[in-house]
Amino acid sequence: MTDPDVVLTDVGLALLGAYLGRRLGTPAGGGMLRTAGAVVMGGLASAALWGAIFHAWFPAKTATVRAARAYRADLRRRRGNASLAAAPD
């Protein structure tokens, strides 16, 4: 994972959006407004899930292996995190 904090935030938002969309999608009375709200929450949950997938497996601004190494070296320098040095390429 290249950005674990962002991945966990995105997963949390996806779960929350899915939960709220489900709650809106199963109303006692129904109606157009509730259906639209469920669709919007489902879309937001989907976007957050795809964001988590992107941040987990695709480092930002890296198109090549050399760029990925430079990106990790820059992260180590900025964060002082030695665990990124052992990350496989």
C-alpha positions in Angstrom: 0.0 0.0 0.0 1.3 3.4 -0.9 -1.1 5.6 1.2 -2.5 3.4 4.0 -4.2 6.4 5.7 -6.0 7.4 2.6 -7.0 3.8 1.8 -8.5 3.3 5.3 -10.4 6.6 5.0 -11.7 5.7 1.6 -12.8 2.2 2.8 -14.5 3.8 5.8 -16.4 6.3 3.6 -17.4 3.5 1.2 -18.8 1.4 4.1 -20.6 4.4 5.5 -22.0 5.4 2.1 -23.2 1.9 1.5 -24.9 1.7 4.9 -26.6 5.0 4.5 -27.7 4.2 0.9 -29.1 0.9 2.1 -31.0 2.7 4.9 -32.4 5.2 2.4 -33.2 2.5 -0.1 -35.4 0.5 2.2 -37.9 3.1 3.5 -41.2 2.5 5.2 -43.0 4.9 2.8 -40.8 5.0 -0.2 -40.8 7.9 -2.6 -38.7 9.6 -5.3 -36.6 11.6 -2.9 -35.5 8.6 -0.9 -34.7 6.7 -4.1 -32.6 9.6 -5.4 -30.8 9.8 -2.1 -30.1 6.1 -2.2 -28.6 6.4 -5.7 -26.5 9.3 -4.7 -25.2 7.5 -1.6 -24.5 4.4 -3.7 -22.5 6.5 -6.2 -20.5 8.1 -3.4 -19.8 4.7 -1.9 -18.6 3.4 -5.2 -16.3 6.4 -5.8 -14.8 6.0 -2.3 -14.2 2.2 -2.9 -12.5 2.9 -6.3 -10.4 5.6 -4.6 -9.3 3.0 -2.0 -8.4 0.5 -4.7 -6.5 3.2 -6.6 -4.6 4.4 -3.5 -3.8 0.8 -2.4 -2.3 -0.5 -5.6 -1.3 2.5 -7.8 1.2 5.0 -6.4 0.4 8.6 -7.4 2.3 10.0 -10.4 4.4 6.9 -11.1 4.3 5.4 -14.6 7.5 3.4 -14.4 9.4 1.3 -11.8 12.1 4.0 -11.6 9.4 6.6 -10.9 7.9 4.4 -8.2 11.2 4.0 -6.5 11.8 7.8 -6.6 8.3 8.3 -5.2 9.0 5.9 -2.3 12.3 7.5 -1.6 10.7 10.9 -1.4 8.0 9.5 0.9 10.7 8.0 3.2 12.6 11.4 3.2 9.4 13.3 4.0 7.9 11.0 6.6 11.1 9.4 8.0 9.4 6.0 7.6 11.9 3.1 7.3 9.2 0.5 6.6 8.8 1.9 3.0 12.4 1.0 2.3 11.6 -2.7 2.5 8.5 -2.5 0.3 8.9 -4.7 -2.8 8.9 -3.0 -6.2 
